[in-house]
Amino acid sequence: MSENGAAKFISDLGKGREAFHAEVTEFALRSGERTPEDFLRHFSCRAIMKSLDARPTERARIVSQSTGVHEKVAHKMSSDASGESVQIALEEGVTTSAAIVGLFQPDDKQRYLERHALWAFDIEGQPWKATPANKTAHDRAKAYLAYILERALENLLISHEEVVHGITVGKLVQSLPKEKLGIIIEASLKTSDKFTEEDLLAAIPPQSLVEYVPLDYLWEKVIVPLVAEAHDYAPKPVTLTAAKSANGKSSDSGEWLAAASAKTDSASSRSSSTVTEDEIVSEDEILETDEDPLTSPPLPNDGNKA
């Protein structure tokens, strides 16, 4: 069992992006960060059965165990019919959301559901915004973020160096209490070789980090850029610098407006600058330099005729 009471699940997908996501989703459900009702709101019974379109045996198992239909009969049902059958069983109280979600294997959730949609489900509760005012939610959020960091390291999605550099040493010194800093110093003195970021996180593991470093800071500086975006669980932000709207006109984003405003201010500044006496052209100078096209000497003839 984990610290918050959720049974530990280790994916059979091997180390990597898929295993990490399967483990995080299952932890979210088992810890109460997300509920089976939340899951079916994101992925309906029909959507689940449709995702298992190429797995008739697995569909039949879920239909049979959630509705009571014989497995041989369920095996002949299409994915649409299977989804409708499970949905009706849910609406009529024959089964429950928890039973349906529990029958959908953790690794299969990762295998067959769209990755971005699954991550959106995982983080819908915005755990990084939890505050100590609600102790239960805050404790659950701390356990969730610590688990995400732990499994990201274990599944080789991020390195210890990336975690420490993302947080920054300065932030650690600012956030950690003196006794924790003492633990780090003591550990460094006992290390015969170079004291590395891995040694640092061994002394102050994710479970300790979430106790002292603000959750929103860990989320924004480490989890979002180094895990969610880097491994395509969440879409990367669109750069608006060269973005154009669908009608072909330039985007009117704040960035463009700011640039335009700066350009306008610069031009205005130039036009309103004080003109020095040296820059003033007198009327006599104008008369002396202006040439009358009627009295000006003709251009030399190059010999070409029209």
Secondary structure, DSSP 8 states (H G I E B T S, - for coil): --TTS------SS-SSHHHHHHHHHHHHHHHTSS-HHHHHHHS-HHHHHHHTTT-HHHHHHHHHHHH---HHHHHTS-HHHHHHHHHHHHHTTSS-HHHHHHHS-HHHHHHHS-HHHHHHHHTTT-GGG--TTSHHHHHHHHHHHHHHHHHHHHTTSS-HHHHHHHH-HHHHHHHS-HHHHHHHHHHHHH-SS---HHHHHHHS-HHHHHHHS-HHHHIIIIIIIIIIITTTSS------TT-B-TTSSB---HHHHHHHHHHHHHHHHHHTS---GGG---HHHHHHH---TTTS------S---
